[in-house]
Amino acid sequence: MADARVVLVVGASGAAATRIVERASHTAGFEAVGLSRRTAPGGAGDWIAADLLDAAGLARALSARPDITHVVYASRAPHAESGVEDVPGNLSMLRNLLDAAEAALPRFAHLHLVHAKWYGMHIGPYRTPAREGDPRHMPPNFYYDQQDLVAERRRGKAWVWTASRPGFVLDVAPGRARNMVSTLGAYAAICRELGLPFDFPGRPGAWAALLEVTDARLLAEGVLWMLAEPRCANHAFNMVNGDCFRWRDFWPWLAERFGLRAGTVRPMPLARWMADKAPVWERVRERHGLALPLEEVADWAFADFFLGLEWDVLSSMAAARAAGFTGAVDTWAMFAEQIAGYRAAKVLPPA
């Protein structure tokens, strides 16, 4: 396809990037190339194996694909759920990529950055609904450094940048434990096996706070829209489902989906209380022929994080709407669909 946008997705095996690769591969006018340290499982599709910390090796790898026109950057250095992340490491990875792209990709026209936790939801309350021009929180936040690097780097250049700011990215991704749906499903299955109600284990303030999420497929739709829409050039856009929920309303509905009675608000750190529950899961797994061990289904520390946000987590989609983006997802319907997807994949038991 001579005029296709050839999109290199960096960090292509990650949670946010998998659907971007998939959507670009099946959208007219786009071609997708993945990049990660290891090749794709089974060698699927066009893939480049390269390490972002190896500047020379990265440049050599990209030189084999001079047709690449667009780069989606969805990679990050190893990190914890909260606390200070590696700013120098994350900047070095992006800088190496830009050096390689400018040197080895003669058609390089657009860099897209995927930036979650931009507004500091992991720190404490912030103004909501958050808008793209809101003041930054107290650093460090490596996303800020990355955007500043890119904005300065492109001065006088022909290429442009865009950035998406999703919330929690949800998808059916068997084997990726850091996922809201599979983790809640595993917790529900263990409650059911032990004959317990589906208690809410998060913090009391989180019970009533507003929360939003991002369907991975919507994020992919939004990224490709930004790559193709000239009005988006050199701007960042929030990319969330467009609705929100409170656990107090959602939890009884969720309990019903899992065949349980909704319990009460009973705060308990799951990273501690679920540490000995692998044998319980194995009973469930054996009875229903499930595919994965508990550590590949649930991330309890992640659950403590998303069930512990005692402040509203909400972003405005006004800027994206004004620029022409119309995508939206019904979060409750998305949860139902993803629960069904995990059951079909034999990751979660039937209701």
Rosetta blueprint (number, residue, H / E / L):
1 M L
2 A L
3 D L
4 A L
5 R E
6 V E
7 V E
8 L E
9 V E
10 V E
11 G L
12 A L
13 S L
14 G L
15 A L
16 A L
17 A H
18 T H
19 R H
20 I H
21 V H
22 E H
23 R H
24 A H
25 S H
26 H L
27 T L
28 A L
29 G L
30 F E
31 E E
32 A E
33 V E
34 G E
35 L E
36 S E
37 R L
38 R L
39 T L
40 A L
41 P H
42 G H
43 G H
44 A L
45 G L
46 D L
47 W E
48 I E
49 A E
50 A L
51 D L
52 L L
53 L L
54 D L
55 A H
56 A H
57 G H
58 L H
59 A H
60 R H
61 A H
62 L H
63 S H
64 A L
65 R L
66 P L
67 D L
68 I L
69 T L
70 H E
71 V E
72 V E
73 Y E
74 A L
75 S L
76 R L
77 A L
78 P L
79 H L
80 A L
81 E L
82 S L
83 G L
84 V L
85 E L
86 D L
87 V H
88 P H
89 G H
90 N H
91 L H
92 S H
93 M H
94 L H
95 R H
96 N H
97 L H
98 L H
99 D H
100 A H
101 A H
102 E H
103 A H
104 A H
105 L L
106 P L
107 R L
108 F L
109 A L
110 H E
111 L E
112 H E
113 L E
114 V E
115 H L
116 A L
117 K L
118 W L
119 Y L
120 G L
121 M L
122 H L
123 I L
124 G L
125 P L
126 Y L
127 R L
128 T L
129 P L
130 A E
131 R L
132 E L
133 G L
134 D L
135 P L
136 R L
137 H L
138 M L
139 P L
140 P L
141 N L
142 F H
143 Y H
144 Y H
145 D H
146 Q H
147 Q H
148 D H
149 L H
150 V H
151 A H
152 E H
153 R H
154 R L
155 R L
156 G L
157 K L
158 A L
159 W L
160 V E
161 W E
162 T E
163 A E
164 S E
165 R E
166 P E
167 G L
168 F E
169 V E
170 L E
171 D L
172 V L
173 A L
174 P L
175 G L
176 R L
177 A L
178 R L
179 N L
180 M H
181 V H
182 S H
183 T H
184 L H
185 G H
186 A H
187 Y H
188 A H
189 A H
190 I H
191 C H
192 R H
193 E H
194 L L
195 G L
196 L L
197 P L
198 F E
199 D E
200 F E
201 P L
202 G L
203 R L
204 P H
205 G H
206 A H
207 W H
208 A L
209 A L
210 L E
211 L E
212 E L
213 V E
214 T E
215 D E
216 A H
217 R H
218 L H
219 L H
220 A H
221 E H
222 G H
223 V H
224 L H
225 W H
226 M H
227 L H
228 A H
229 E L
230 P H
231 R H
232 C H
233 A L
234 N L
235 H E
236 A E
237 F E
238 N E
239 M E
240 V L
241 N L
242 G L
243 D L
244 C L
245 F E
246 R E
247 W H
248 R H
249 D H
250 F H
251 W H
252 P H
253 W H
254 L H
255 A H
256 E H
257 R H
258 F L
259 G L
260 L L
261 R L
262 A E
263 G E
264 T E
265 V E
266 R L
267 P L
268 M L
269 P L
270 L H
271 A H
272 R H
273 W H
274 M L
275 A L
276 D L
277 K L
278 A H
279 P H
280 V H
281 W H
282 E H
283 R H
284 V H
285 R H
286 E H
287 R H
288 H H
289 G L
290 L L
291 A L
292 L L
293 P L
294 L H
295 E H
296 E H
297 V L
298 A L
299 D L
300 W H
301 A H
302 F H
303 A H
304 D H
305 F H
306 F H
307 L L
308 G L
309 L L
310 E L
311 W L
312 D L
313 V L
314 L L
315 S E
316 S L
317 M L
318 A H
319 A H
320 A H
321 R H
322 A H
323 A L
324 G L
325 F L
326 T L
327 G L
328 A L
329 V L
330 D L
331 T H
332 W H
333 A H
334 M H
335 F H
336 A H
337 E H
338 Q H
339 I H
340 A H
341 G H
342 Y H
343 R H
344 A H
345 A L
346 K L
347 V L
348 L L
349 P L
350 P L
351 A L
